[in-house]
């Protein structure tokens, strides 16, 4: 229980949570292993619940139930009878065992992918802010991400409350705020490991989010333009 208490204290007091990273940082391999140990259980459960919900929605579609928002926004003017006939012709979903195997394989890959993604983009944001003068390198950023994401995994358990029937909408705003806090939480670890003021590490995560949003909008714009050209 003591590691859990320490993680909760870190979430409530992030300014002092990573003080040791700038002086005697733990071994990178051990930090990565601890991150996986803490993060994989809630991630696997999240993946399993998401797969279950997706299969339920797919079964509803195959039964001919087209969501109203989908019909109005994506398929306007489509004949209802033709829609039902098309939906009922959809192939059967994969077997439960296949879905379970996919979750077991893809969730660990996605966890490692998120870790690497956050490290690359956060390190790039630090570079853009001119905050890498200590020259502690990308390895230090990987270490900071491991430490921060391990503790943030505690918040991932709270995010599972969104799967409670009827609670998803009511908890949407609190969970979104928690997600935003866990995003900037990484900045405190980045600041500690690179010997920076806390605000610079937090600002790096904000720049990361802004870059991600910019490139996402750019990609969507290109897709819309290509669809327009094809039409």
Protein Blocks (a to p, Z undefined) as FASTA:
>chain_A
ZZmmmmmmmmmmmmlmmmmmmmmgcdfklmmmmmmmmmmmmmmmmmmmmmmmmmmmmmmm
mnopacfklmmmmmgoiafklmmmmmmmpccdddfklmmmmmmmmmmmmmmmmmmmmmmm
mmmmmmmnopamnonojmlmmmmmmmmmmmmmmmmmmmmmmmpghklmmmmmmmmmmmmm
mmmmmmmmmmmmnopafklmmmmmmmmmmmmmmmmmmmmmmmmmmmmmmZZ
